Amino acid sequence: MDCPRQLTQQTFKGDILLGSTVAVTANAAEPCPKCIAGACDSAAANAGAGCTPGSTTNESHDCLPAGPSLPQFAVSLAGITTGTSSLTSGSGLFCPSQTNAGAFGDPAVTNITETGSPAGNITTAAGAATLASVYCIPATGNVLIDGAADLPGPGAVSLQISADVLP
C-alpha cells in the first residue's frame, strides 16, 4: 500500500531567462497601453484589439506600445527562489560594467533583498507562493536608453504564483 506524501514548505530555487523588450513611446502620460473592457485603448499600436488585463493597472502584454522597439535582449533571473535573494556591494556597484553606484535612483543603496514564500502543502490543493529575485539588468545596446535607465544596473522582482502537484 502506498502512503500519500505531503510536500510542505520546501524552498524552490531555479533560473528563469526572460526575453525583454524596450519600446520608446514618447507618451509620458501612458507609456504602457491599457486593456479596458477587453480591448486595447487608444495608446496602443493595436488599439481596439482584444486583450486580457494582467495586473491591477489594466496593463496587458496583448496591447502593443506605440513607437519603435529595440531588439529583444535577455534578462536572467538566476537564483529565483521562494527563499531570500539579495545582492550586497559596499561600493554600491552591483553589476558588471555598472556606471553609477546604488539602485533604483538612490546612490546610497548597498544591499537589495527580496523575500519569497513557499506554497505549503501542494499535494492536496494549489498553494500560493512568491518567487523572489535580485538580478542585474544588462545594457540594451542603445546609448540613449541605457543612459536614461542607468543600465546596466540592478533589478528586483517578486512574482506571486500558484503551484500544485498534478497526477
C-alpha atoms as a printed R data frame, in Angstrom:
    type eleno elety resid chain resno       x      y       z
1   ATOM     1    CA   MET     A     1   0.000  0.000   0.000
2   ATOM     2    CA   ASP     A     2   1.359  3.409  -0.993
3   ATOM     3    CA   CYS     A     3   1.200  6.079   1.638
4   ATOM     4    CA   PRO     A     4   0.496  9.626   0.425
5   ATOM     5    CA   ARG     A     5   3.374 12.014   0.803
6   ATOM     6    CA   GLN     A     6   2.991 15.586   1.895
7   ATOM     7    CA   LEU     A     7   5.197 18.236   0.280
8   ATOM     8    CA   THR     A     8   5.440 21.118   2.695
9   ATOM     9    CA   GLN     A     9   7.427 24.328   2.944
10  ATOM    10    CA   GLN     A    10  10.152 23.290   0.522
11  ATOM    11    CA   THR     A    11  12.265 26.141  -0.795
12  ATOM    12    CA   PHE     A    12  12.411 26.378  -4.582
13  ATOM    13    CA   LYS     A    13  15.461 27.778  -6.342
14  ATOM    14    CA   GLY     A    14  15.872 27.915 -10.111
15  ATOM    15    CA   ASP     A    15  16.744 30.046 -13.098
16  ATOM    16    CA   ILE     A    16  14.402 31.859 -15.480
17  ATOM    17    CA   LEU     A    17  15.611 33.581 -18.650
18  ATOM    18    CA   LEU     A    18  13.347 36.411 -19.786
19  ATOM    19    CA   GLY     A    19  13.190 37.908 -23.259
20  ATOM    20    CA   SER     A    20  12.818 41.639 -22.588
21  ATOM    21    CA   THR     A    21  11.893 44.435 -24.947
22  ATOM    22    CA   VAL     A    22  12.009 48.207 -24.651
23  ATOM    23    CA   ALA     A    23   9.666 50.470 -26.611
24  ATOM    24    CA   VAL     A    24  10.174 54.201 -26.996
25  ATOM    25    CA   THR     A    25   6.636 55.581 -26.785
26  ATOM    26    CA   ALA     A    26   7.138 59.325 -26.205
27  ATOM    27    CA   ASN     A    27   3.894 59.086 -24.194
28  ATOM    28    CA   ALA     A    28   4.727 60.257 -20.667
29  ATOM    29    CA   ALA     A    29   1.070 60.152 -19.591
30  ATOM    30    CA   GLU     A    30   0.556 56.496 -20.574
31  ATOM    31    CA   PRO     A    31   3.759 54.768 -21.746
32  ATOM    32    CA   CYS     A    32   2.157 51.332 -21.336
33  ATOM    33    CA   PRO     A    33  -1.214 50.962 -23.093
34  ATOM    34    CA   LYS     A    34  -4.184 49.703 -21.084
35  ATOM    35    CA   CYS     A    35  -6.728 46.933 -21.578
36  ATOM    36    CA   ILE     A    36 -10.153 48.483 -20.922
37  ATOM    37    CA   ALA     A    37 -13.285 46.299 -21.096
38  ATOM    38    CA   GLY     A    38 -11.434 43.639 -23.106
39  ATOM    39    CA   ALA     A    39  -9.962 45.994 -25.748
40  ATOM    40    CA   CYS     A    40  -6.631 47.826 -26.077
41  ATOM    41    CA   ASP     A    41  -7.074 51.569 -25.580
42  ATOM    42    CA   SER     A    42  -6.047 54.328 -27.989
43  ATOM    43    CA   ALA     A    43  -2.473 54.487 -26.596
44  ATOM    44    CA   ALA     A    44  -1.778 51.035 -28.104
45  ATOM    45    CA   ALA     A    45  -0.304 50.432 -31.543
46  ATOM    46    CA   ASN     A    46  -3.073 47.819 -31.894
47  ATOM    47    CA   ALA     A    47  -5.918 49.953 -30.452
48  ATOM    48    CA   GLY     A    48  -9.207 48.058 -30.291
49  ATOM    49    CA   ALA     A    49  -7.591 44.611 -30.321
50  ATOM    50    CA   GLY     A    50  -8.875 42.051 -27.826
51  ATOM    51    CA   CYS     A    51  -6.898 41.771 -24.609
52  ATOM    52    CA   THR     A    52  -6.829 40.422 -21.079
53  ATOM    53    CA   PRO     A    53  -5.555 42.737 -18.339
54  ATOM    54    CA   GLY     A    54  -2.645 41.223 -16.450
55  ATOM    55    CA   SER     A    55  -2.488 43.500 -13.442
56  ATOM    56    CA   THR     A    56  -4.423 45.883 -11.240
57  ATOM    57    CA   THR     A    57  -3.290 48.729 -13.528
58  ATOM    58    CA   ASN     A    58  -5.130 47.226 -16.555
59  ATOM    59    CA   GLU     A    59  -1.859 46.877 -18.455
60  ATOM    60    CA   SER     A    60  -1.650 43.912 -20.820
61  ATOM    61    CA   HIS     A    61   1.042 42.306 -22.959
62  ATOM    62    CA   ASP     A    62  -1.722 41.939 -25.551
63  ATOM    63    CA   CYS     A    63  -1.670 45.737 -26.064
64  ATOM    64    CA   LEU     A    64   1.420 46.764 -28.020
65  ATOM    65    CA   PRO     A    65   3.126 50.060 -27.151
66  ATOM    66    CA   ALA     A    66   3.080 52.669 -29.905
67  ATOM    67    CA   GLY     A    67   6.567 53.644 -31.039
68  ATOM    68    CA   PRO     A    68   9.776 51.946 -32.102
69  ATOM    69    CA   SER     A    69  11.052 48.942 -30.143
70  ATOM    70    CA   LEU     A    70  14.633 47.904 -29.514
71  ATOM    71    CA   PRO     A    71  15.672 44.345 -30.360
72  ATOM    72    CA   GLN     A    72  14.817 41.827 -27.642
73  ATOM    73    CA   PHE     A    73  17.539 41.232 -25.029
74  ATOM    74    CA   ALA     A    74  17.951 38.606 -22.309
75  ATOM    75    CA   VAL     A    75  17.487 39.245 -18.589
76  ATOM    76    CA   SER     A    76  18.440 36.328 -16.341
77  ATOM    77    CA   LEU     A    77  16.592 35.762 -13.080
78  ATOM    78    CA   ALA     A    78  19.302 33.350 -11.947
79  ATOM    79    CA   GLY     A    79  18.619 32.017  -8.484
80  ATOM    80    CA   ILE     A    80  14.920 32.979  -8.349
81  ATOM    81    CA   THR     A    81  13.640 31.424  -5.142
82  ATOM    82    CA   THR     A    82  10.848 31.072  -2.615
83  ATOM    83    CA   GLY     A    83  13.526 31.942  -0.063
84  ATOM    84    CA   THR     A    84  15.614 35.116   0.087
85  ATOM    85    CA   SER     A    85  17.509 36.672  -2.817
86  ATOM    86    CA   SER     A    86  19.933 39.526  -2.281
87  ATOM    87    CA   LEU     A    87  22.833 41.494  -3.710
88  ATOM    88    CA   THR     A    88  25.293 43.333  -1.472
89  ATOM    89    CA   SER     A    89  28.046 45.703  -2.522
90  ATOM    90    CA   GLY     A    90  29.941 48.052  -0.226
91  ATOM    91    CA   SER     A    91  30.626 50.295  -3.227
92  ATOM    92    CA   GLY     A    92  27.024 50.197  -4.467
93  ATOM    93    CA   LEU     A    93  28.178 48.732  -7.797
94  ATOM    94    CA   PHE     A    94  26.141 45.520  -8.029
95  ATOM    95    CA   CYS     A    95  26.529 44.572 -11.689
96  ATOM    96    CA   PRO     A    96  29.400 44.172 -14.174
97  ATOM    97    CA   SER     A    97  30.011 47.461 -16.039
98  ATOM    98    CA   GLN     A    98  27.533 49.356 -13.788
99  ATOM    99    CA   THR     A    99  28.491 53.030 -14.095
100 ATOM   100    CA   ASN     A   100  26.679 54.696 -11.202
101 ATOM   101    CA   ALA     A   101  26.596 53.381  -7.640
102 ATOM   102    CA   GLY     A   102  23.339 52.481  -5.935
103 ATOM   103    CA   ALA     A   103  19.976 51.214  -7.126
104 ATOM   104    CA   PHE     A   104  16.520 52.480  -8.065
105 ATOM   105    CA   GLY     A   105  17.652 56.115  -8.151
106 ATOM   106    CA   ASP     A   106  19.325 56.050  -4.732
107 ATOM   107    CA   PRO     A   107  23.165 56.201  -4.856
108 ATOM   108    CA   ALA     A   108  23.437 55.201  -1.165
109 ATOM   109    CA   VAL     A   109  21.974 51.690  -1.659
110 ATOM   110    CA   THR     A   110  24.490 48.933  -0.816
111 ATOM   111    CA   ASN     A   111  22.090 46.000  -0.244
112 ATOM   112    CA   ILE     A   112  18.993 44.833  -2.130
113 ATOM   113    CA   THR     A   113  16.854 41.999  -0.715
114 ATOM   114    CA   GLU     A   114  13.646 40.349  -1.935
115 ATOM   115    CA   THR     A   115  11.959 37.612   0.109
116 ATOM   116    CA   GLY     A   116   9.760 34.896  -1.358
117 ATOM   117    CA   SER     A   117   7.486 32.388   0.346
118 ATOM   118    CA   PRO     A   118   6.904 28.668  -0.287
119 ATOM   119    CA   ALA     A   119   3.481 27.343  -1.251
120 ATOM   120    CA   GLY     A   120   2.954 24.926   1.639
121 ATOM   121    CA   ASN     A   121   1.288 21.529   1.025
122 ATOM   122    CA   ILE     A   122   0.712 21.381  -2.737
123 ATOM   123    CA   THR     A   123  -0.359 17.717  -2.831
124 ATOM   124    CA   THR     A   124  -3.923 18.392  -1.712
125 ATOM   125    CA   ALA     A   125  -4.646 21.759  -3.334
126 ATOM   126    CA   ALA     A   126  -2.967 24.555  -5.215
127 ATOM   127    CA   GLY     A   127  -0.853 26.735  -2.978
128 ATOM   128    CA   ALA     A   128   0.100 30.360  -3.351
129 ATOM   129    CA   ALA     A   129   3.829 31.019  -3.394
130 ATOM   130    CA   THR     A   130   6.031 34.029  -4.024
131 ATOM   131    CA   LEU     A   131   9.195 33.789  -6.112
132 ATOM   132    CA   ALA     A   132  11.837 36.451  -5.472
133 ATOM   133    CA   SER     A   133  14.943 37.504  -7.374
134 ATOM   134    CA   VAL     A   134  17.503 40.285  -7.249
135 ATOM   135    CA   TYR     A   135  19.412 40.373 -10.519
136 ATOM   136    CA   CYS     A   136  21.374 42.502 -12.990
137 ATOM   137    CA   ILE     A   137  19.641 44.123 -15.953
138 ATOM   138    CA   PRO     A   138  22.084 44.227 -18.865
139 ATOM   139    CA   ALA     A   139  22.633 47.190 -21.143
140 ATOM   140    CA   THR     A   140  20.222 47.309 -24.095
141 ATOM   141    CA   GLY     A   141  22.911 48.445 -26.512
142 ATOM   142    CA   ASN     A   142  21.122 51.766 -27.118
143 ATOM   143    CA   VAL     A   143  23.127 54.642 -25.631
144 ATOM   144    CA   LEU     A   144  20.044 56.835 -25.075
145 ATOM   145    CA   ILE     A   145  18.032 54.103 -23.294
146 ATOM   146    CA   ASP     A   146  20.999 52.856 -21.269
147 ATOM   147    CA   GLY     A   147  21.818 56.399 -20.136
148 ATOM   148    CA   ALA     A   148  18.221 57.269 -19.235
149 ATOM   149    CA   ALA     A   149  17.616 53.976 -17.385
150 ATOM   150    CA   ASP     A   150  21.134 53.804 -15.867
151 ATOM   151    CA   LEU     A   151  21.851 50.382 -17.404
152 ATOM   152    CA   PRO     A   152  23.438 48.035 -16.711
153 ATOM   153    CA   GLY     A   153  22.132 48.022 -13.185
154 ATOM   154    CA   PRO     A   154  20.309 46.012 -10.533
155 ATOM   155    CA   GLY     A   155  16.693 44.937 -10.634
156 ATOM   156    CA   ALA     A   156  14.406 43.164  -8.178
157 ATOM   157    CA   VAL     A   157  11.160 41.252  -8.633
158 ATOM   158    CA   SER     A   158   8.669 39.249  -6.619
159 ATOM   159    CA   LEU     A   159   6.189 37.081  -8.516
160 ATOM   160    CA   GLN     A   160   3.079 35.569  -6.975
161 ATOM   161    CA   ILE     A   161   2.349 32.119  -8.390
162 ATOM   162    CA   SER     A   162   0.039 29.195  -7.757
163 ATOM   163    CA   ALA     A   163   1.524 25.685  -7.685
164 ATOM   164    CA   ASP     A   164   0.145 22.177  -7.266
165 ATOM   165    CA   VAL     A   165   1.086 18.581  -7.995
166 ATOM   166    CA   LEU     A   166  -0.793 17.014 -10.881
167 ATOM   167    CA   PRO     A   167  -1.350 13.260 -11.141
